[in-house]
């Protein structure tokens, strides 16, 4: 496998864990998210849910988002990218 494939696998692994957090925090066991999923696409992803998602992701990945990130992130891709940056 080349380096690009390894990165993709890493993103896939992160996305799977992110999806689990979204399912838990948005209380929807059937929810499927992908890198194209944005906050405006999910009615359950309101401001309170956003804080729960941030908290859940911080716990899951043992990271801390900055206040700026918390305010600016509005998509699954942005969460995954922020997690990968700390990887």
Biopython code that builds the backbone (N, CA, C, O; Angstrom):
import numpy as np
from Bio.PDB.StructureBuilder import StructureBuilder

atoms = [
    (1, "UNK", "N", (0.831, -1.188, 0.000)),
    (1, "UNK", "CA", (0.000, 0.000, 0.000)),
    (1, "UNK", "C", (0.875, 1.250, 0.000)),
    (1, "UNK", "O", (1.885, 1.311, 0.701)),
    (2, "UNK", "N", (0.487, 2.220, -0.774)),
    (2, "UNK", "CA", (1.252, 3.459, -0.759)),
    (2, "UNK", "C", (0.776, 4.347, 0.391)),
    (2, "UNK", "O", (-0.206, 4.040, 1.067)),
    (3, "UNK", "N", (1.480, 5.433, 0.593)),
    (3, "UNK", "CA", (1.199, 6.309, 1.737)),
    (3, "UNK", "C", (-0.215, 6.898, 1.669)),
    (3, "UNK", "O", (-0.870, 7.060, 2.698)),
    (4, "UNK", "N", (-0.679, 7.215, 0.471)),
    (4, "UNK", "CA", (-2.027, 7.783, 0.318)),
    (4, "UNK", "C", (-3.089, 6.792, 0.788)),
    (4, "UNK", "O", (-4.077, 7.190, 1.405)),
    (5, "UNK", "N", (-2.892, 5.508, 0.502)),
    (5, "UNK", "CA", (-3.846, 4.488, 0.930)),
    (5, "UNK", "C", (-3.876, 4.376, 2.448)),
    (5, "UNK", "O", (-4.936, 4.202, 3.049)),
    (6, "UNK", "N", (-2.695, 4.478, 3.064)),
    (6, "UNK", "CA", (-2.641, 4.416, 4.520)),
    (6, "UNK", "C", (-3.397, 5.585, 5.134)),
    (6, "UNK", "O", (-4.092, 5.416, 6.136)),
    (7, "UNK", "N", (-3.267, 6.772, 4.541)),
    (7, "UNK", "CA", (-3.987, 7.945, 5.039)),
    (7, "UNK", "C", (-5.489, 7.733, 4.921)),
    (7, "UNK", "O", (-6.244, 8.073, 5.832)),
    (8, "UNK", "N", (-5.920, 7.169, 3.791)),
    (8, "UNK", "CA", (-7.337, 6.916, 3.582)),
    (8, "UNK", "C", (-7.853, 5.958, 4.647)),
    (8, "UNK", "O", (-8.918, 6.178, 5.223)),
    (9, "UNK", "N", (-7.099, 4.895, 4.908)),
    (9, "UNK", "CA", (-7.514, 3.939, 5.927)),
    (9, "UNK", "C", (-7.604, 4.615, 7.281)),
    (9, "UNK", "O", (-8.521, 4.352, 8.059)),
    (10, "UNK", "N", (-6.654, 5.480, 7.556)),
    (10, "UNK", "CA", (-6.656, 6.215, 8.808)),
    (10, "UNK", "C", (-7.904, 7.091, 8.904)),
    (10, "UNK", "O", (-8.558, 7.140, 9.945)),
    (11, "UNK", "N", (-8.228, 7.778, 7.813)),
    (11, "UNK", "CA", (-9.436, 8.610, 7.791)),
    (11, "UNK", "C", (-10.678, 7.753, 7.982)),
    (11, "UNK", "O", (-11.608, 8.144, 8.688)),
    (12, "UNK", "N", (-10.691, 6.582, 7.350)),
    (12, "UNK", "CA", (-11.835, 5.677, 7.490)),
    (12, "UNK", "C", (-11.994, 5.219, 8.940)),
    (12, "UNK", "O", (-13.108, 5.150, 9.460)),
    (13, "UNK", "N", (-10.873, 4.908, 9.583)),
    (13, "UNK", "CA", (-10.919, 4.463, 10.975)),
    (13, "UNK", "C", (-11.414, 5.589, 11.878)),
    (13, "UNK", "O", (-12.231, 5.366, 12.772)),
    (14, "UNK", "N", (-10.915, 6.795, 11.638)),
    (14, "UNK", "CA", (-11.363, 7.948, 12.418)),
    (14, "UNK", "C", (-12.847, 8.189, 12.170)),
    (14, "UNK", "O", (-13.611, 8.411, 13.109)),
    (15, "UNK", "N", (-13.253, 8.145, 10.906)),
    (15, "UNK", "CA", (-14.658, 8.385, 10.562)),
    (15, "UNK", "C", (-15.577, 7.379, 11.246)),
    (15, "UNK", "O", (-16.659, 7.746, 11.704)),
    (16, "UNK", "N", (-15.165, 6.120, 11.320)),
    (16, "UNK", "CA", (-15.988, 5.098, 11.979)),
    (16, "UNK", "C", (-16.185, 5.438, 13.458)),
    (16, "UNK", "O", (-17.285, 5.295, 13.992)),
    (17, "UNK", "N", (-15.124, 5.884, 14.107)),
    (17, "UNK", "CA", (-15.225, 6.261, 15.522)),
    (17, "UNK", "C", (-16.052, 7.537, 15.684)),
    (17, "UNK", "O", (-16.835, 7.658, 16.626)),
    (18, "UNK", "N", (-15.877, 8.484, 14.763)),
    (18, "UNK", "CA", (-16.671, 9.723, 14.797)),
    (18, "UNK", "C", (-18.148, 9.388, 14.625)),
    (18, "UNK", "O", (-18.998, 9.941, 15.323)),
    (19, "UNK", "N", (-18.455, 8.486, 13.699)),
    (19, "UNK", "CA", (-19.853, 8.100, 13.476)),
    (19, "UNK", "C", (-20.454, 7.513, 14.751)),
    (19, "UNK", "O", (-21.604, 7.803, 15.082)),
    (20, "UNK", "N", (-19.690, 6.696, 15.465)),
    (20, "UNK", "CA", (-20.192, 6.131, 16.725)),
    (20, "UNK", "C", (-20.542, 7.227, 17.728)),
    (20, "UNK", "O", (-21.557, 7.148, 18.420)),
    (21, "UNK", "N", (-19.693, 8.246, 17.798)),
    (21, "UNK", "CA", (-19.959, 9.368, 18.713)),
    (21, "UNK", "C", (-21.214, 10.122, 18.271)),
    (21, "UNK", "O", (-22.049, 10.484, 19.099)),
    (22, "UNK", "N", (-21.343, 10.356, 16.963)),
    (22, "UNK", "CA", (-22.544, 11.035, 16.447)),
    (22, "UNK", "C", (-23.788, 10.227, 16.788)),
    (22, "UNK", "O", (-24.797, 10.797, 17.205)),
    (23, "UNK", "N", (-23.733, 8.903, 16.616)),
    (23, "UNK", "CA", (-24.895, 8.065, 16.927)),
    (23, "UNK", "C", (-25.260, 8.169, 18.398)),
    (23, "UNK", "O", (-26.435, 8.272, 18.751)),
    (24, "UNK", "N", (-24.254, 8.142, 19.247)),
    (24, "UNK", "CA", (-24.496, 8.221, 20.693)),
    (24, "UNK", "C", (-25.051, 9.581, 21.088)),
    (24, "UNK", "O", (-26.086, 9.674, 21.748)),
    (25, "UNK", "N", (-24.352, 10.636, 20.677)),
    (25, "UNK", "CA", (-24.716, 11.982, 21.128)),
    (25, "UNK", "C", (-25.993, 12.516, 20.483)),
    (25, "UNK", "O", (-26.691, 13.334, 21.084)),
    (26, "UNK", "N", (-26.307, 12.066, 19.275)),
    (26, "UNK", "CA", (-27.545, 12.499, 18.619)),
    (26, "UNK", "C", (-28.667, 11.485, 18.816)),
    (26, "UNK", "O", (-29.758, 11.638, 18.267)),
    (27, "UNK", "N", (-28.386, 10.439, 19.614)),
    (27, "UNK", "CA", (-29.373, 9.432, 19.991)),
    (27, "UNK", "C", (-30.071, 8.815, 18.774)),
    (27, "UNK", "O", (-31.299, 8.765, 18.700)),
    (28, "UNK", "N", (-29.254, 8.348, 17.825)),
    (28, "UNK", "CA", (-29.785, 7.742, 16.601)),
    (28, "UNK", "C", (-28.846, 6.612, 16.178)),
    (28, "UNK", "O", (-27.844, 6.836, 15.500)),
    (29, "UNK", "N", (-29.197, 5.387, 16.596)),
    (29, "UNK", "CA", (-28.343, 4.224, 16.318)),
    (29, "UNK", "C", (-28.213, 3.899, 14.838)),
    (29, "UNK", "O", (-27.289, 3.187, 14.445)),
    (30, "UNK", "N", (-29.115, 4.404, 14.016)),
    (30, "UNK", "CA", (-29.081, 4.120, 12.581)),
    (30, "UNK", "C", (-28.410, 5.239, 11.775)),
    (30, "UNK", "O", (-28.302, 5.144, 10.553)),
    (31, "UNK", "N", (-27.965, 6.290, 12.454)),
    (31, "UNK", "CA", (-27.383, 7.432, 11.762)),
    (31, "UNK", "C", (-26.118, 7.035, 11.007)),
    (31, "UNK", "O", (-25.247, 6.349, 11.540)),
    (32, "UNK", "N", (-26.038, 7.478, 9.762)),
    (32, "UNK", "CA", (-24.842, 7.274, 8.953)),
    (32, "UNK", "C", (-24.336, 8.649, 8.536)),
    (32, "UNK", "O", (-25.052, 9.420, 7.897)),
    (33, "UNK", "N", (-23.085, 8.947, 8.907)),
    (33, "UNK", "CA", (-22.471, 10.204, 8.510)),
    (33, "UNK", "C", (-21.273, 9.893, 7.627)),
    (33, "UNK", "O", (-20.683, 8.816, 7.714)),
    (34, "UNK", "N", (-20.925, 10.845, 6.780)),
    (34, "UNK", "CA", (-19.720, 10.727, 5.971)),
    (34, "UNK", "C", (-19.032, 12.080, 5.948)),
    (34, "UNK", "O", (-19.483, 13.025, 6.596)),
    (35, "UNK", "N", (-17.947, 12.171, 5.207)),
    (35, "UNK", "CA", (-17.181, 13.414, 5.202)),
    (35, "UNK", "C", (-17.978, 14.590, 4.644)),
    (35, "UNK", "O", (-17.634, 15.745, 4.893)),
    (36, "UNK", "N", (-19.030, 14.307, 3.898)),
    (36, "UNK", "CA", (-19.863, 15.362, 3.334)),
    (36, "UNK", "C", (-20.986, 15.832, 4.242)),
    (36, "UNK", "O", (-21.695, 16.781, 3.907)),
    (37, "UNK", "N", (-21.159, 15.184, 5.387)),
    (37, "UNK", "CA", (-22.242, 15.540, 6.304)),
    (37, "UNK", "C", (-21.924, 16.858, 7.001)),
    (37, "UNK", "O", (-20.860, 17.026, 7.596)),
    (38, "UNK", "N", (-22.871, 17.786, 6.911)),
    (38, "UNK", "CA", (-22.705, 19.108, 7.517)),
    (38, "UNK", "C", (-23.761, 19.294, 8.607)),
    (38, "UNK", "O", (-24.775, 18.596, 8.638)),
    (39, "UNK", "N", (-23.505, 20.235, 9.481)),
    (39, "UNK", "CA", (-24.423, 20.497, 10.592)),
    (39, "UNK", "C", (-25.832, 20.786, 10.079)),
    (39, "UNK", "O", (-26.814, 20.324, 10.660)),
    (40, "UNK", "N", (-25.931, 21.545, 8.997)),
    (40, "UNK", "CA", (-27.254, 21.904, 8.473)),
    (40, "UNK", "C", (-28.018, 20.699, 7.921)),
    (40, "UNK", "O", (-29.226, 20.780, 7.702)),
    (41, "UNK", "N", (-27.310, 19.564, 7.692)),
    (41, "UNK", "CA", (-27.952, 18.362, 7.159)),
    (41, "UNK", "C", (-28.682, 17.549, 8.230)),
    (41, "UNK", "O", (-29.539, 16.726, 7.910)),
    (42, "UNK", "N", (-28.343, 17.779, 9.494)),
    (42, "UNK", "CA", (-28.904, 16.986, 10.591)),
    (42, "UNK", "C", (-29.650, 17.887, 11.565)),
    (42, "UNK", "O", (-29.039, 18.694, 12.265)),
    (43, "UNK", "N", (-30.958, 17.750, 11.609)),
    (43, "UNK", "CA", (-31.748, 18.622, 12.480)),
    (43, "UNK", "C", (-31.393, 18.425, 13.954)),
    (43, "UNK", "O", (-31.528, 19.352, 14.752)),
    (44, "UNK", "N", (-30.942, 17.229, 14.315)),
    (44, "UNK", "CA", (-30.587, 16.960, 15.714)),
    (44, "UNK", "C", (-29.266, 17.623, 16.110)),
    (44, "UNK", "O", (-28.968, 17.743, 17.298)),
    (45, "UNK", "N", (-28.466, 18.059, 15.118)),
    (45, "UNK", "CA", (-27.175, 18.676, 15.407)),
    (45, "UNK", "C", (-27.373, 20.168, 15.651)),
    (45, "UNK", "O", (-27.047, 21.006, 14.810)),
    (46, "UNK", "N", (-27.915, 20.472, 16.821)),
    (46, "UNK", "CA", (-28.127, 21.871, 17.210)),
    (46, "UNK", "C", (-26.959, 22.312, 18.096)),
    (46, "UNK", "O", (-25.978, 21.582, 18.240)),
    (47, "UNK", "N", (-27.062, 23.492, 18.684)),
    (47, "UNK", "CA", (-25.933, 24.031, 19.452)),
    (47, "UNK", "C", (-25.605, 23.174, 20.680)),
    (47, "UNK", "O", (-24.433, 22.986, 21.007)),
    (48, "UNK", "N", (-26.614, 22.662, 21.349)),
    (48, "UNK", "CA", (-26.368, 21.814, 22.512)),
    (48, "UNK", "C", (-25.741, 20.481, 22.082)),
    (48, "UNK", "O", (-24.802, 19.996, 22.713)),
    (49, "UNK", "N", (-26.266, 19.904, 21.014)),
    (49, "UNK", "CA", (-25.700, 18.654, 20.500)),
    (49, "UNK", "C", (-24.256, 18.860, 20.053)),
    (49, "UNK", "O", (-23.427, 17.961, 20.193)),
    (50, "UNK", "N", (-23.955, 20.034, 19.519)),
    (50, "UNK", "CA", (-22.596, 20.336, 19.077)),
    (50, "UNK", "C", (-21.622, 20.233, 20.258)),
    (50, "UNK", "O", (-20.535, 19.670, 20.128)),
    (51, "UNK", "N", (-22.019, 20.777, 21.395)),
    (51, "UNK", "CA", (-21.177, 20.715, 22.590)),
    (51, "UNK", "C", (-21.018, 19.263, 23.048)),
    (51, "UNK", "O", (-19.928, 18.853, 23.446)),
    (52, "UNK", "N", (-22.093, 18.492, 22.992)),
    (52, "UNK", "CA", (-22.009, 17.068, 23.362)),
    (52, "UNK", "C", (-21.089, 16.317, 22.393)),
    (52, "UNK", "O", (-20.303, 15.468, 22.814)),
    (53, "UNK", "N", (-21.186, 16.630, 21.104)),
    (53, "UNK", "CA", (-20.311, 15.991, 20.107)),
    (53, "UNK", "C", (-18.848, 16.330, 20.386)),
    (53, "UNK", "O", (-17.988, 15.449, 20.376)),
    (54, "UNK", "N", (-18.576, 17.590, 20.629)),
    (54, "UNK", "CA", (-17.210, 18.022, 20.924)),
    (54, "UNK", "C", (-16.684, 17.266, 22.153)),
    (54, "UNK", "O", (-15.577, 16.728, 22.136)),
    (55, "UNK", "N", (-17.479, 17.235, 23.195)),
    (55, "UNK", "CA", (-17.075, 16.557, 24.427)),
    (55, "UNK", "C", (-16.839, 15.060, 24.185)),
    (55, "UNK", "O", (-15.846, 14.498, 24.648)),
    (56, "UNK", "N", (-17.751, 14.430, 23.461)),
    (56, "UNK", "CA", (-17.618, 13.003, 23.167)),
    (56, "UNK", "C", (-16.392, 12.699, 22.325)),
    (56, "UNK", "O", (-15.693, 11.715, 22.569)),
    (57, "UNK", "N", (-16.129, 13.541, 21.336)),
    (57, "UNK", "CA", (-14.962, 13.335, 20.479)),
    (57, "UNK", "C", (-13.669, 13.592, 21.243)),
    (57, "UNK", "O", (-12.686, 12.876, 21.056)),
    (58, "UNK", "N", (-13.661, 14.600, 22.096)),
    (58, "UNK", "CA", (-12.477, 14.865, 22.914)),
    (58, "UNK", "C", (-12.166, 13.666, 23.810)),
    (58, "UNK", "O", (-11.005, 13.282, 23.951)),
    (59, "UNK", "N", (-13.181, 13.087, 24.404)),
    (59, "UNK", "CA", (-12.986, 11.911, 25.260)),
    (59, "UNK", "C", (-12.529, 10.704, 24.452)),
    (59, "UNK", "O", (-11.598, 10.003, 24.849)),
    (60, "UNK", "N", (-13.177, 10.464, 23.328)),
    (60, "UNK", "CA", (-12.864, 9.300, 22.492)),
    (60, "UNK", "C", (-11.432, 9.326, 21.985)),
    (60, "UNK", "O", (-10.753, 8.299, 21.977)),
    (61, "UNK", "N", (-10.967, 10.508, 21.560)),
    (61, "UNK", "CA", (-9.647, 10.611, 20.942)),
    (61, "UNK", "C", (-8.590, 11.199, 21.879)),
    (61, "UNK", "O", (-7.441, 11.383, 21.478)),
    (62, "UNK", "N", (-8.972, 11.493, 23.124)),
    (62, "UNK", "CA", (-8.063, 12.067, 24.118)),
    (62, "UNK", "C", (-7.369, 13.321, 23.581)),
    (62, "UNK", "O", (-6.145, 13.449, 23.612)),
    (63, "UNK", "N", (-8.200, 14.236, 23.089)),
    (63, "UNK", "CA", (-7.710, 15.494, 22.525)),
    (63, "UNK", "C", (-8.517, 16.644, 23.119)),
    (63, "UNK", "O", (-9.480, 16.430, 23.855)),
    (64, "UNK", "N", (-8.111, 17.852, 22.789)),
    (64, "UNK", "CA", (-8.850, 19.048, 23.212)),
    (64, "UNK", "C", (-8.975, 19.978, 22.008)),
    (64, "UNK", "O", (-7.968, 20.368, 21.417)),
    (65, "UNK", "N", (-10.180, 20.325, 21.652)),
    (65, "UNK", "CA", (-10.404, 21.298, 20.586)),
    (65, "UNK", "C", (-10.252, 22.702, 21.151)),
    (65, "UNK", "O", (-10.598, 22.950, 22.306)),
    (66, "UNK", "N", (-9.739, 23.614, 20.348)),
    (66, "UNK", "CA", (-9.658, 25.008, 20.780)),
    (66, "UNK", "C", (-11.044, 25.642, 20.673)),
    (66, "UNK", "O", (-11.916, 25.131, 19.971)),
    (67, "UNK", "N", (-11.236, 26.739, 21.363)),
    (67, "UNK", "CA", (-12.514, 27.450, 21.301)),
    (67, "UNK", "C", (-12.819, 27.859, 19.863)),
    (67, "UNK", "O", (-13.965, 27.771, 19.422)),
    (68, "UNK", "N", (-11.806, 28.303, 19.135)),
    (68, "UNK", "CA", (-11.985, 28.694, 17.733)),
    (68, "UNK", "C", (-12.477, 27.512, 16.913)),
    (68, "UNK", "O", (-13.406, 27.652, 16.117)),
    (69, "UNK", "N", (-11.856, 26.338, 17.103)),
    (69, "UNK", "CA", (-12.299, 25.140, 16.373)),
    (69, "UNK", "C", (-13.746, 24.807, 16.708)),
    (69, "UNK", "O", (-14.551, 24.526, 15.820)),
    (70, "UNK", "N", (-14.066, 24.839, 17.989)),
    (70, "UNK", "CA", (-15.427, 24.506, 18.415)),
    (70, "UNK", "C", (-16.444, 25.428, 17.743)),
    (70, "UNK", "O", (-17.514, 24.986, 17.324)),
    (71, "UNK", "N", (-16.103, 26.699, 17.648)),
    (71, "UNK", "CA", (-17.011, 27.666, 17.027)),
    (71, "UNK", "C", (-17.096, 27.492, 15.515)),
    (71, "UNK", "O", (-18.153, 27.729, 14.929)),
    (72, "UNK", "N", (-16.000, 27.080, 14.870)),
    (72, "UNK", "CA", (-15.955, 27.056, 13.409)),
    (72, "UNK", "C", (-16.337, 25.718, 12.777)),
    (72, "UNK", "O", (-16.803, 25.685, 11.638)),
    (73, "UNK", "N", (-16.146, 24.624, 13.497)),
    (73, "UNK", "CA", (-16.437, 23.308, 12.924)),
    (73, "UNK", "C", (-17.939, 23.170, 12.691)),
    (73, "UNK", "O", (-18.745, 23.386, 13.595)),
    (74, "UNK", "N", (-18.295, 22.805, 11.463)),
    (74, "UNK", "CA", (-19.714, 22.595, 11.152)),
    (74, "UNK", "C", (-19.916, 21.424, 10.187)),
    (74, "UNK", "O", (-20.939, 21.337, 9.508)),
    (75, "UNK", "N", (-18.923, 20.523, 10.136)),
    (75, "UNK", "CA", (-19.067, 19.342, 9.290)),
    (75, "UNK", "C", (-18.272, 18.180, 9.874)),
    (75, "UNK", "O", (-17.351, 18.370, 10.669)),
    (76, "UNK", "N", (-18.647, 16.986, 9.466)),
    (76, "UNK", "CA", (-17.923, 15.790, 9.887)),
    (76, "UNK", "C", (-16.483, 15.862, 9.385)),
    (76, "UNK", "O", (-15.558, 15.502, 10.112)),
    (77, "UNK", "N", (-16.287, 16.320, 8.159)),
    (77, "UNK", "CA", (-14.944, 16.418, 7.590)),
    (77, "UNK", "C", (-14.051, 17.320, 8.439)),
    (77, "UNK", "O", (-12.883, 17.001, 8.662)),
    (78, "UNK", "N", (-14.584, 18.424, 8.905)),
    (78, "UNK", "CA", (-13.789, 19.329, 9.741)),
    (78, "UNK", "C", (-13.399, 18.650, 11.068)),
    (78, "UNK", "O", (-12.281, 18.829, 11.553)),
    (79, "UNK", "N", (-14.314, 17.883, 11.641)),
    (79, "UNK", "CA", (-13.969, 17.131, 12.853)),
    (79, "UNK", "C", (-12.855, 16.134, 12.555)),
    (79, "UNK", "O", (-11.864, 16.070, 13.282)),
    (80, "UNK", "N", (-13.018, 15.350, 11.475)),
    (80, "UNK", "CA", (-12.024, 14.329, 11.114)),
    (80, "UNK", "C", (-10.672, 14.984, 10.847)),
    (80, "UNK", "O", (-9.643, 14.496, 11.317)),
    (81, "UNK", "N", (-10.667, 16.081, 10.097)),
    (81, "UNK", "CA", (-9.412, 16.767, 9.805)),
    (81, "UNK", "C", (-8.733, 17.273, 11.079)),
    (81, "UNK", "O", (-7.517, 17.147, 11.228)),
    (82, "UNK", "N", (-9.511, 17.839, 11.989)),
    (82, "UNK", "CA", (-8.956, 18.342, 13.247)),
    (82, "UNK", "C", (-8.376, 17.204, 14.085)),
    (82, "UNK", "O", (-7.343, 17.366, 14.736)),
    (83, "UNK", "N", (-9.041, 16.069, 14.064)),
    (83, "UNK", "CA", (-8.542, 14.888, 14.809)),
    (83, "UNK", "C", (-7.257, 14.377, 14.159)),
    (83, "UNK", "O", (-6.292, 14.053, 14.852)),
    (84, "UNK", "N", (-7.247, 14.305, 12.829)),
    (84, "UNK", "CA", (-6.056, 13.824, 12.118)),
    (84, "UNK", "C", (-4.853, 14.725, 12.364)),
    (84, "UNK", "O", (-3.727, 14.237, 12.454)),
    (85, "UNK", "N", (-5.071, 16.014, 12.472)),
    (85, "UNK", "CA", (-3.972, 16.951, 12.721)),
    (85, "UNK", "C", (-3.261, 16.654, 14.035)),
    (85, "UNK", "O", (-2.073, 16.941, 14.188)),
    (86, "UNK", "N", (-3.984, 16.085, 14.965)),
    (86, "UNK", "CA", (-3.404, 15.759, 16.260)),
    (86, "UNK", "C", (-2.816, 14.353, 16.271)),
    (86, "UNK", "O", (-2.150, 13.956, 17.228)),
    (87, "UNK", "N", (-3.069, 13.601, 15.194)),
    (87, "UNK", "CA", (-2.745, 12.194, 15.099)),
    (87, "UNK", "C", (-1.346, 11.776, 15.198)),
    (87, "UNK", "O", (-1.051, 10.583, 15.119)),
]
sb = StructureBuilder()
sb.init_structure("model")
sb.init_model(0)
sb.init_chain("A")
sb.init_seg("    ")
for serial, (resi, resn, name, xyz) in enumerate(atoms, 1):
    if name == "N":
        sb.init_residue(resn, " ", resi, " ")
    sb.init_atom(name, np.array(xyz, "f"), 0.0, 1.0, " ", f" {name:<3s}", serial, name[0])
structure = sb.get_structure()
